Amino acid sequence: MLLFAGRVISDSSSSASRIFAAASRNPFSISGSRFQVRAMAGSASQPFKKIQIQRDDTTFDAYVVGKEDAPGIVVLQEWWGVDFEIKNHAVKISQLGPGFKALIPDLYRGKVGLDVAEAQHLMDGLDWQGAVKDIQASVNWLKTNGSSKKQAPDMFERMKEEGVCPHDTTFVALLPVCVLNMVVEIGLELFQLNVETGLLVEVSEITKRIPFEPTWVLWVLLGACVGKWGLGDRVRKLMVEDGLGNPLPIAGVTGFCMGGALSIASSVLVPEVDAVVAFYGVPSSQLADPAQAKAPVQAHFGELDNFVGFSDVTAAKALEEKLKASGIPYEVHIYPGNAHAFMNRSPEGVKRRKGMGLPDDDEASAELAWSRFTTWMTHYLSA
């Protein structure tokens, strides 16, 4: 759903615009060493925890912040690298809504560009397919290290929003239909049928013998197995012996600028991703086709963004059509009066934006985008 109609912005003569236009045409180009690119100084400062992640035959650094058992989100850098601004974003994300665990993979392996020329050099030299593998490894790290969905109480709240006041037994009766078909009325009919046959009592007794709180998925499984096949006790045994009642591992991906393009690519190329929020970046067709996206995508763009083919209004609208074709849930938001990188609100980030000739006075749009981000990720990662 495109919330704001934006006009098409013509290509400008700024060096940054030409850089992004070139980069979007050829995301796999690797330049020779033209600049003395600064290495990131030391490890990330507090409150980050520095970790190492293995993928294939290589290891890379990553930086984690947030609650240990919170749903995880991989946060992907702008073309500058893992610098102050992407760390600011990760800390912000860790504190939004119910709280998230944010993980920044270092795609540049310790290097940071301090000006536009250095940033272009680093992005030109990025192995984009290797970066996708880094993202996949990061998502899997989060899923293996405590990033999980909340359990059954959240589903109770969602059912209440539909006008249903559930308790243990109605929960079992309603969920198979409500979750799979999104129709509460039919679920109420199923409930009445189960009341008449006495199946609800059987399911309720089975759940009392499970030594943990079942997730909504297992409620669905139990309800279906008891009501249709009479297999409730066998399912309970599997839950207890195989540990199937543990919370579901869950992780999303977000990114800004170059990271925005990579986050959309991850929705196509990384099957483990559960939700994506992308800021002002679209992958080239060489890397990934958004029409093949498999995870829900929310995307944000500035109306005045003039990085043609990468994050301008035309690219945003083209992305919207691709996502519509994919069949996955999506949102595309365009913010009037905003240019590229409008989410960068730190004093250093605002100074850098001014140096690139970008407007920097719309705090309200950044807060609106964060609000939409929170709603999206909470829905898909915590429900």
N, C-alpha and C positions, 0 to 999 in steps of 0.2 A: 504494500500500500504506500503510494507516494503521497506524503502529507503536504508538501509544499511544491507548487509548480515553480520551477526556476527557469530563467532565460539562459540561452546558450551564450557562454562567454568566449570571445575570440581569443586566439593565441596572442600572448603579449611578447614583448621583446626582452623580458627579464631573463637573466641567465638561469635562474632556478626553473623557469618554465621550459626553457630549451633542454635543460638537463633531464627533467622528468619525461618530456616527450620522447627524448632519445632513449631513455631507460626503458620506457614502456614498449617501445618498438623492439628492443633487443635486450631482454632481461638476462640472457646467458652470456653476454659479452664479457671478456676478461681483459682488462687493460694492463699495460706494463706498469712498473713502479715509477710514478711520476712525482709523488709527494712523500715527504717524511711524515707518515701517519702516526699519530701519538698512540701509544699503548694505554689502556685503561689503568689508572694508578691503583695498584694493590687490589684487595678484595673489596666487595661492596660494603659500605658502612652500615651500621645498625639502622633499622631493625632487621636487616637482611641476613639470612643464613646462606653461606656459599656451599654449593654441593657440586658434585661431578656426575654426569650422566653418560652412560655407555651406549653407543649404537654402532652396529657393524664393527669395524676395526678402529674406531676413533672414540675419544672421550672429550667432552666439552664441559665448560663451567656453566652453572646456572645459579640464579639467586632467588630465594624463596622468602616470602613474608606472608603472615596471616595465621589464622588458627589451624592447628594441626589436623583436626577432623572436619574442616570445612570443605565444601565443594571446591574443586580446583579450577583455576583458569590460567592458561599459558598466555603470557603478555609479550607480544612481539615488538621489537624495536623499530624506530624510524631509521632512515638511512644514515643517521649520525652514529648509531651503535648503542651500546648499553651505557647511556650517559645519565645526567641528572634528571632529565625530563621523563624518560621511560621508567626510572625508579620512582619518580613522583606519581606516575600513573599507577604503578603496581601497588604502592602504599595506599593510594586512594581506593583502588578496587578492593583491597583487603578489608577496608572499613565500610564498604557500602552494604546496605540492606542487612541481611542476616550474617554477613561476613563471608569472605572467600579466602582461599589460599592461592596467592598469586605467585607464579613462577616465570622468571625471565631467562630464557636460554640465550647464551652469548653467541649469536650467529657469526660475528666477526672474529671470534677467538681472541678477545682481549683488546682489539683495536677500536678507537673512537675517532671520528672525524671532527675537527674543531672549526672547520669552515666549509662552505659549499663545495669547493673543489675537492677537498679531502673526502667529504661524504659521497660525492659522485664516484670518486675513485674506488671507495670501498664497496659501494653498491654495484658498480660495474664488475668488480672482481668476485662478487658473491656466487657461489655454486647454489643456484636456486633449488635444484632438485635435492641437493644435499641439505639445504635449509628445511625442506619439507620433511626429510628424514629426522632432522633435529626436533622438529615440532612433534612428529609422531613419538619419538623417544621421550619427549617431555610430557606429553599427554599420558603415556603409559607409566611414567614415573609417578605422576600424580595419582593415577588410579591404583597403583601398587602401594602408595604411601599415604593412605588415609583420606583420599578424596572421595566422598561418598554422598549419595542422596540421603535426604532425611527419610525417616520411616513413616509408618502408618498415620500418625496424628495429622500430618499435613494433608493427607487425602481426606480425612474427616472434615477439615476446614473447607476444602474445595467442594465437597458434597453439600455442606451447609449453605454455601453460596448459591447452590441450585435449589434451595428450599427444602432439603432433606435433613432431618435431624437424626443421624445414625447412631447406633450402638453396636456392640460386638457382632450381633447376629445379622442385623440389617446390612452391616458392612459387607459380610460375605455374600449376601444375596444380591446386592446392588452392583458391586464392583465388576463382575464379569461383563455385564452389559454396559455399564456406564463408561468403563475404561475402553473397551474394545469398540463400542458403537456410539458412544457419546450421547446416549438417549436415556434420561432419567426415568421417563414414563414407563418404558419397557422394563427397566430394572425394578420398578415398584410392582409390576405384574409378576415378575419372577419371585419377588419377595412374598407376595400373597400365595403363590403356588407352593413355595417352600414351607410356609406356615401350615398350609393345609396338609402337606405330606409328612411334616415332622422332620424334614432334613436339617432345618436350622439348629435344632437341638443337638443333632449329631455333630455338625460342624463346630458348634460352640464347645462341645466336650473335647473334641480333638485339639482345638487351639489351646485349651487349658494344659495340655500335656506337652506343649512345645516350650522348651526352656529359654526362650528369647521372644522379643516382640517381632512378630512377622511383618515383613514389608508388604506394601499393597500388592505387589506382584504375587506373593505367596498366598495372600488372601484370595486373589483371583484363582490361583491354581487349586487351592483347597476347595473353594466353592464349586468350581467346575468338576473336580474329580469326585467329590461327594455327590453332587446333584446329578451328574450324568453317568458316572462310571462306578460309583461306590468304592473308590480307591483312597479314601481319606487317610486311613491308618498307614497305608503304604507310603503315601506322600509325606506324612509326618515323619516316618522313619528315615526317609531320604533327607529331609530337612535337618534332622538332628545329627545323623551320622556323617553326612557330607558337608554340613555347614552351609546349606543353601539359604539359610535365613539371615545371613549377614547383609548389611546395607549394600545397595548396588554401587559399584565404582562409577564415578561420573567426572567428566572434565570438559571444559569449554576452551575456546581460543579467542583471543582478541588481539588487535594490532593497529598500529598507527602508521600512515604513510606507506613505506615499503612493507611494514608489518601488517597493514590493512590488506594489501594485496595477497600476502602470504596467508593471512587468516582465511580469506575466501578460498584460496587454493586448498587449504587444509580441509575445508568442508567437502571438497571434491575428492581429494587424494588420500585423506587419512580417515579410515572408517571408524576409528576409535573416538573421534570428536563428536560430542553430543550437542554443542551449540556454538555459534560464532557471532561475534560483533566486530565489524570492520569499520575503521575510520579512514576515510579519504584515500582509498587505494583499490585498484582493480587489477587482477593478474592478467597478463597477456594470454592470448589463445595458445601460445607455445607451452605455457606452463599448465594451465587448467581452464576448462570451460565451465563457467558457473551454471550453465544449463544442466550439468551433471552433478550438482551439489546434492549431498545426502544428509547434511545436518542443517537445522534451521539457521537462517542468516538474517541478522539485522545490520544495516549499513548506514553510515552517516557521511554527508558531503556538505561543503560550503558552496553556496550559490555563486560566489565570485571566484571560486577556484579556477585558475587558468592553466593548470598542468594538463594540457590537452591529451586525451586518450588514456590518461591515468586516473584522474580524479576530478575532472571538470563535470559540468552538468550533463553533457552529452554522454560521457562515460557512465555516470550514475544512472541515467535513464536506460542505457543499453544493458547495464547490469540488472536493472529491475525487470526488463523483458526476459533476460536469461533465467533469473530466479523464478519468474512466473512459469516458465517452461519446465523448470525442474520439478515442480509439484511439491516442493518442501515449503514449510511456513517461512515467510520472509517479511521484512519491512525495509523500505528505503526512505530515509529522511534527508531532505535538503534544507539548509538553514539560510534564509535570506540575509544578505549583507555580510556574510562570512566568507573568508578565503581559506586557503589550505592551512592545515595545522591549527585550526581555531581552538582545539582542546588544550593547547599548551599555555597554561595560565601562570606559571611561576614567573618571578621577576626576571630570571635568566632567559626563560623561554620567550617572554614578551619582548625582551631586548633583542633576541635573535630574530624574532619575527619582524621587528621594525627594521633590522639590518637587511632583511630580504624584501622590504617594501610591502609587507603584508599588514592589513588592519588588525588591531589588537584590543578592541574596546567592547567586546560582546561577551561579558561574563555570563549573562542569562542563557545564551545559546549553549555554552559549555555545560552549565548546570542542567539544562533540559536534556541534553544528550546523555549525561550521567544518569539522570532519572530513568530515561528509556533503557539504557544499558542495564540498570539494576533490575527493572521489571522483567526484561528479557532473560537475563541470566538466572534470576531467581526462579522464574517459571520453569525453565528447562533443566536447571541443575539442582533445584531444591525441592521440586514438587513431588 
